[in-house]
Amino acid sequence: MAGFSHLDAQGNANMVDVSAKDVTLREARARSRVEMSAQTLAQILSGSASKGDVLAVARVAGIQAAKRTWELIPLCHSLPLDKVEVHFEQQGEGVLEVSALCRTRASTGVEMEALTAVSVAALTVYDMCKAVDRAMVIRDTCLIEKSGGRSGHYRRDDD
C-alpha cells in the first residue's frame, strides 16, 4: 500500500508515527462554498436571518471544529493550534465562500483542521438557514494551500 500513509503493509488502518518528524511552523488554508438563493444570502449578509447572526455562529462553529478535528477524524493527531481564522465572502449571486486558515508549531500538518473548519462552518450556515432555503448546496470543499514540514509548500493551481 505504498503512498497511503494511513495504511500499514497489510492494508490495515494505521495512525502515522510522527515522533521522528521535526516540529516546524505549519499552516493550511481551505475553502468551501455554500450556494443558495440570492434572498437567503442577502438575509445572512444583512444580519436579518430569523435565527440571528449566521456568520458569527458559523465562525465559532468552524473554529471549534478545527480544535476538535482529532476527535472527529479517527487517525488525526491532536494538535496545539496557534491560530484559527474563519472568513466569509460573497462570491457572485447566491454564493457564500467560507475560508479558513489554521496554524501550528507541530510535527504534522494542519490540513485536516482547515478542511474541518470550513466544512463545519458551511454546515452551520446550512443548519441556520434550512428553514428558508432547503435547496442550498455545499460544494468545492478543498485545500487551497499548505506550508511547513517535509513535503514543503503546496498551492492549488486553480486558485
Backbone as CSV, one residue per row, in Angstrom:
resi,resn,N_x,N_y,N_z,CA_x,CA_y,CA_z,C_x,C_y,C_z
1,MET,0.828,-1.203,0.000,0.000,0.000,0.000,0.870,1.264,0.000
2,ALA,1.880,1.265,-0.809,2.787,2.407,-0.895,2.020,3.674,-1.260
3,GLY,2.368,4.761,-0.614,1.734,6.043,-0.892,0.605,6.411,0.048
4,PHE,0.015,5.429,0.709,-1.062,5.717,1.648,-0.499,5.621,3.064
5,SER,-0.203,6.753,3.652,0.479,6.763,4.947,-0.371,6.213,6.089
6,HIS,-1.683,6.170,5.915,-2.548,5.688,6.984,-2.889,4.200,6.857
7,LEU,-2.179,3.497,5.984,-2.362,2.058,5.853,-1.025,1.369,6.072
8,ASP,-1.052,0.256,6.821,0.187,-0.499,7.016,0.402,-1.440,5.827
9,ALA,1.439,-2.252,5.882,1.796,-3.145,4.766,0.683,-4.128,4.423
10,GLN,-0.172,-4.449,5.385,-1.281,-5.379,5.144,-2.572,-4.654,4.744
11,GLY,-2.535,-3.334,4.663,-3.715,-2.568,4.292,-4.609,-2.192,5.452
12,ASN,-4.124,-2.354,6.678,-4.912,-2.009,7.859,-4.740,-0.531,8.211
13,ALA,-5.789,0.037,8.782,-5.713,1.426,9.230,-4.595,1.578,10.246
14,ASN,-3.886,2.703,10.150,-2.693,2.897,10.952,-2.505,4.388,11.217
15,MET,-2.342,4.764,12.471,-2.030,6.157,12.785,-0.545,6.365,12.518
16,VAL,-0.229,7.364,11.717,1.153,7.632,11.322,1.974,8.025,12.543
17,ASP,3.168,7.469,12.643,4.102,7.829,13.715,4.847,9.079,13.280
18,VAL,4.605,10.195,13.948,5.261,11.456,13.591,6.349,11.828,14.595
19,SER,6.705,10.913,15.474,7.660,11.226,16.540,9.046,11.600,16.011
20,ALA,9.424,11.129,14.843,10.743,11.448,14.294,10.728,12.717,13.438
21,LYS,9.568,13.275,13.189,9.469,14.467,12.354,9.799,15.706,13.176
22,ASP,10.384,16.688,12.513,10.723,17.943,13.168,9.478,18.760,13.473
23,VAL,9.505,19.449,14.591,8.458,20.419,14.916,8.781,21.680,14.120
24,THR,7.863,22.069,13.241,8.035,23.267,12.431,6.735,24.045,12.398
25,LEU,6.824,25.281,11.946,5.626,26.081,11.741,4.899,25.526,10.524
26,ARG,3.630,25.207,10.703,2.824,24.628,9.626,1.536,25.433,9.508
27,GLU,1.099,25.609,8.276,-0.080,26.420,8.016,-0.870,25.783,6.886
28,ALA,-2.178,25.880,6.954,-3.037,25.377,5.876,-4.227,26.315,5.709
29,ARG,-4.635,26.446,4.445,-5.822,27.224,4.089,-6.750,26.316,3.301
30,ALA,-8.040,26.415,3.603,-9.048,25.621,2.901,-10.248,26.500,2.603
31,ARG,-11.126,25.996,1.738,-12.348,26.743,1.427,-13.479,25.791,1.093
32,SER,-14.679,26.323,1.219,-15.893,25.633,0.819,-16.855,26.702,0.327
33,ARG,-17.813,26.293,-0.464,-18.798,27.256,-0.966,-20.201,26.749,-0.659
34,VAL,-21.051,27.693,-0.240,-22.459,27.381,0.003,-23.268,28.160,-1.030
35,GLU,-23.968,27.423,-1.893,-24.825,28.047,-2.897,-26.242,28.096,-2.362
36,MET,-26.880,29.235,-2.552,-28.218,29.459,-2.004,-28.918,30.509,-2.847
37,SER,-30.151,30.783,-2.518,-30.865,31.845,-3.232,-30.246,33.193,-2.866
38,ALA,-30.368,34.118,-3.773,-29.846,35.465,-3.520,-30.529,36.092,-2.302
39,GLN,-31.792,35.787,-2.112,-32.533,36.333,-0.972,-31.979,35.794,0.351
40,THR,-31.675,34.502,0.396,-31.102,33.918,1.609,-29.754,34.547,1.920
41,LEU,-28.916,34.690,0.901,-27.605,35.293,1.126,-27.736,36.738,1.590
42,ALA,-28.678,37.471,1.023,-28.899,38.859,1.455,-29.285,38.911,2.937
43,GLN,-30.127,37.985,3.386,-30.509,37.944,4.804,-29.295,37.637,5.684
44,ILE,-28.468,36.706,5.245,-27.268,36.356,6.016,-26.349,37.561,6.136
45,LEU,-26.056,38.192,5.010,-25.101,39.307,4.997,-25.615,40.541,5.738
46,SER,-26.931,40.723,5.742,-27.502,41.887,6.444,-27.721,41.612,7.931
47,GLY,-27.571,40.356,8.333,-27.797,40.005,9.736,-29.259,39.887,10.095
48,SER,-30.126,39.756,9.089,-31.563,39.726,9.370,-32.162,38.318,9.329
49,ALA,-31.337,37.280,9.322,-31.867,35.912,9.345,-32.610,35.677,10.652
50,SER,-33.655,34.888,10.599,-34.507,34.712,11.775,-33.786,34.075,12.959
51,LYS,-32.759,33.273,12.709,-32.037,32.624,13.810,-30.900,33.484,14.363
52,GLY,-30.704,34.678,13.804,-29.672,35.562,14.333,-28.491,35.709,13.396
53,ASP,-27.343,36.029,13.965,-26.123,36.303,13.206,-25.506,34.992,12.719
54,VAL,-25.877,34.588,11.527,-25.455,33.311,10.958,-23.936,33.235,10.870
55,LEU,-23.309,34.298,10.400,-21.864,34.256,10.202,-21.095,34.179,11.512
56,ALA,-21.571,34.847,12.540,-20.894,34.770,13.846,-20.969,33.351,14.405
57,VAL,-22.128,32.748,14.320,-22.294,31.383,14.827,-21.461,30.402,13.998
58,ALA,-21.493,30.554,12.676,-20.737,29.658,11.799,-19.233,29.826,12.009
59,ARG,-18.776,31.039,12.269,-17.347,31.273,12.538,-16.910,30.528,13.799
60,VAL,-17.680,30.667,14.858,-17.343,29.976,16.102,-17.406,28.455,15.909
61,ALA,-18.400,27.982,15.173,-18.511,26.539,14.907,-17.284,26.034,14.146
62,GLY,-16.830,26.792,13.157,-15.650,26.409,12.394,-14.393,26.367,13.243
63,ILE,-14.224,27.356,14.091,-13.059,27.395,14.987,-13.101,26.214,15.953
64,GLN,-14.250,25.987,16.537,-14.408,24.865,17.471,-14.141,23.536,16.775
65,ALA,-14.620,23.390,15.555,-14.417,22.143,14.808,-12.936,21.912,14.531
66,ALA,-12.211,22.961,14.151,-10.771,22.819,13.903,-10.071,22.309,15.156
67,LYS,-10.453,22.837,16.289,-9.826,22.442,17.553,-10.139,21.001,17.937
68,ARG,-11.222,20.446,17.382,-11.645,19.085,17.747,-11.502,18.088,16.599
69,THR,-10.764,18.454,15.585,-10.616,17.583,14.422,-10.156,16.189,14.809
70,TRP,-9.203,16.109,15.700,-8.663,14.807,16.113,-9.722,13.911,16.741
71,GLU,-10.807,14.493,17.254,-11.892,13.689,17.812,-12.869,13.222,16.732
72,LEU,-12.862,13.884,15.595,-13.807,13.579,14.519,-13.222,12.670,13.447
73,ILE,-11.959,12.850,13.127,-11.282,12.081,12.082,-10.394,11.069,12.797
74,PRO,-10.707,9.794,12.717,-10.093,8.780,13.581,-8.567,8.735,13.623
75,LEU,-7.870,8.978,12.524,-6.422,8.817,12.533,-5.652,10.137,12.599
76,CYS,-6.351,11.227,12.867,-5.687,12.529,13.016,-5.035,12.644,14.388
77,HIS,-3.929,13.362,14.423,-3.254,13.657,15.690,-3.908,14.876,16.335
78,SER,-3.870,14.954,17.640,-4.321,16.172,18.304,-3.201,17.198,18.157
79,LEU,-3.571,18.416,17.774,-2.572,19.446,17.515,-2.806,20.667,18.388
80,PRO,-1.721,21.292,18.837,-1.850,22.555,19.562,-1.993,23.695,18.550
81,LEU,-3.195,24.095,18.263,-3.414,25.130,17.258,-3.036,26.495,17.825
82,ASP,-2.216,27.209,17.076,-1.814,28.557,17.469,-2.768,29.605,16.919
83,LYS,-3.405,29.288,15.786,-4.283,30.254,15.136,-5.316,29.521,14.306
84,VAL,-6.562,29.961,14.401,-7.629,29.511,13.510,-8.435,30.741,13.128
85,GLU,-8.554,30.977,11.844,-9.388,32.070,11.336,-10.416,31.479,10.390
86,VAL,-11.637,31.972,10.469,-12.691,31.576,9.535,-13.288,32.861,8.973
87,HIS,-13.343,32.936,7.650,-13.851,34.130,6.968,-14.948,33.756,5.991
88,PHE,-15.774,34.748,5.664,-16.872,34.570,4.726,-16.827,35.697,3.704
89,GLU,-17.114,35.351,2.449,-17.118,36.362,1.394,-18.136,35.973,0.334
90,GLN,-18.906,36.950,-0.101,-19.850,36.702,-1.194,-19.061,36.505,-2.478
91,GLN,-19.396,35.452,-3.209,-18.754,35.149,-4.492,-19.843,35.061,-5.550
92,GLY,-20.269,36.170,-6.038,-21.344,36.168,-7.029,-22.707,36.074,-6.361
93,GLU,-23.727,35.988,-7.195,-25.093,35.966,-6.673,-25.415,34.622,-6.040
94,GLY,-25.709,34.638,-4.756,-26.129,33.432,-4.070,-25.023,32.474,-3.692
95,VAL,-23.770,32.907,-3.695,-22.663,32.034,-3.324,-21.878,32.666,-2.178
96,LEU,-21.800,31.924,-1.089,-21.023,32.353,0.077,-19.786,31.463,0.162
97,GLU,-18.620,32.078,0.083,-17.383,31.308,0.226,-16.951,31.345,1.686
98,VAL,-16.626,30.174,2.209,-16.121,30.010,3.567,-14.647,29.656,3.436
99,SER,-13.776,30.389,4.118,-12.352,30.059,4.077,-11.822,29.969,5.500
100,ALA,-10.771,29.178,5.651,-10.168,29.011,6.970,-8.654,28.959,6.831
101,LEU,-8.005,29.472,7.844,-6.563,29.390,7.999,-6.296,28.735,9.346
102,CYS,-5.447,27.725,9.363,-5.030,27.088,10.615,-3.508,27.111,10.661
103,ARG,-2.964,27.372,11.856,-1.518,27.446,12.032,-1.125,26.740,13.320
104,THR,0.002,26.032,13.266,0.525,25.337,14.446,2.037,25.231,14.348
105,ARG,2.657,24.955,15.464,4.057,24.519,15.510,3.997,23.082,15.999
106,ALA,4.176,22.142,15.068,3.982,20.729,15.408,4.789,19.860,14.452
107,SER,4.658,18.551,14.636,5.378,17.600,13.790,4.491,17.006,12.697
108,THR,3.297,17.533,12.535,2.414,17.120,11.438,1.555,18.316,11.034
109,GLY,1.021,18.254,9.824,0.331,19.399,9.249,-1.082,19.630,9.757
110,VAL,-1.653,20.748,9.330,-2.971,21.183,9.793,-4.006,21.231,8.666
111,GLU,-3.770,20.449,7.613,-4.710,20.438,6.502,-6.102,19.983,6.937
112,MET,-6.156,18.923,7.723,-7.456,18.397,8.132,-8.198,19.379,9.033
113,GLU,-7.471,20.132,9.840,-8.112,21.126,10.703,-8.744,22.239,9.867
114,ALA,-8.027,22.696,8.834,-8.583,23.741,7.970,-9.794,23.222,7.197
115,LEU,-9.696,22.001,6.676,-10.820,21.413,5.954,-12.024,21.174,6.861
116,THR,-11.770,20.755,8.086,-12.864,20.544,9.039,-13.516,21.875,9.403
117,ALA,-12.708,22.905,9.571,-13.245,24.229,9.912,-14.222,24.718,8.845
118,VAL,-13.827,24.651,7.562,-14.730,25.156,6.515,-15.948,24.258,6.351
119,SER,-15.769,22.963,6.543,-16.900,22.037,6.406,-17.961,22.300,7.466
120,VAL,-17.541,22.421,8.703,-18.497,22.639,9.794,-19.088,24.048,9.733
121,ALA,-18.306,25.032,9.351,-18.854,26.384,9.188,-19.930,26.387,8.101
122,ALA,-19.668,25.713,6.977,-20.659,25.636,5.901,-21.909,24.879,6.358
123,LEU,-21.718,23.790,7.083,-22.863,23.050,7.610,-23.685,23.895,8.581
124,THR,-23.017,24.734,9.336,-23.721,25.612,10.276,-24.556,26.647,9.536
125,VAL,-24.002,27.201,8.454,-24.794,28.119,7.622,-26.038,27.390,7.117
126,TYR,-25.851,26.181,6.615,-26.989,25.395,6.133,-28.015,25.194,7.250
127,ASP,-27.551,24.765,8.408,-28.454,24.489,9.524,-29.257,25.724,9.919
128,MET,-28.603,26.859,9.960,-29.285,28.073,10.409,-30.241,28.637,9.367
129,CYS,-30.095,28.228,8.106,-30.915,28.802,7.035,-31.826,27.790,6.335
130,LYS,-31.767,26.541,6.747,-32.526,25.499,6.038,-34.030,25.724,6.085
131,ALA,-34.530,26.422,7.075,-35.977,26.665,7.160,-36.467,27.552,6.025
132,VAL,-35.586,28.403,5.495,-35.995,29.296,4.407,-35.440,28.877,3.052
133,ASP,-34.452,27.972,3.031,-33.828,27.611,1.756,-33.256,26.193,1.829
134,ARG,-34.093,25.209,1.637,-33.644,23.811,1.695,-32.861,23.395,0.453
135,ALA,-32.835,24.221,-0.560,-32.129,23.885,-1.800,-30.651,24.284,-1.756
136,MET,-30.178,24.773,-0.617,-28.755,25.131,-0.521,-27.874,23.930,-0.840
137,VAL,-26.711,24.213,-1.410,-25.757,23.166,-1.763,-24.384,23.576,-1.251
138,ILE,-23.707,22.649,-0.589,-22.331,22.863,-0.149,-21.437,22.141,-1.145
139,ARG,-20.458,22.859,-1.711,-19.582,22.221,-2.699,-18.212,22.876,-2.721
140,ASP,-17.343,22.275,-3.484,-15.993,22.805,-3.727,-15.148,22.910,-2.465
141,THR,-15.347,22.014,-1.522,-14.506,21.995,-0.325,-13.139,21.447,-0.719
142,CYS,-12.096,22.218,-0.439,-10.763,21.782,-0.859,-9.670,22.508,-0.087
143,LEU,-8.498,21.910,-0.133,-7.295,22.535,0.398,-6.810,23.545,-0.628
144,ILE,-6.541,24.749,-0.189,-6.058,25.811,-1.066,-4.535,25.898,-1.021
145,GLU,-3.993,25.800,0.197,-2.550,25.973,0.349,-2.099,25.359,1.663
146,LYS,-0.883,24.837,1.671,-0.277,24.363,2.907,1.212,24.657,2.840
147,SER,1.787,24.885,4.008,3.233,25.122,4.084,3.760,24.520,5.372
148,GLY,5.072,24.283,5.355,5.738,23.706,6.510,5.860,22.201,6.392
149,GLY,6.837,21.679,7.072,7.014,20.235,7.071,7.862,19.739,5.919
150,ARG,8.102,18.451,5.916,8.995,17.800,4.960,8.493,17.891,3.523
151,SER,7.179,17.836,3.327,6.655,17.850,1.951,6.662,19.237,1.328
152,GLY,6.949,20.260,2.108,7.095,21.610,1.568,5.793,22.326,1.294
153,HIS,5.873,23.281,0.388,4.757,24.177,0.090,3.877,23.580,-1.018
154,TYR,2.554,23.730,-0.845,1.586,23.324,-1.864,0.601,24.457,-2.040
155,ARG,0.296,24.774,-3.277,-0.762,25.748,-3.586,-1.595,25.181,-4.726
156,ARG,-2.889,25.177,-4.534,-3.818,24.682,-5.560,-3.674,25.532,-6.813
157,ASP,-3.614,24.908,-7.954,-3.374,25.624,-9.212,-4.515,26.525,-9.652
158,ASP,-5.759,26.135,-9.375,-6.895,26.899,-9.889,-7.346,28.039,-8.976
159,ASP,-6.523,28.376,-7.979,-6.886,29.491,-7.077,-5.823,30.548,-7.052
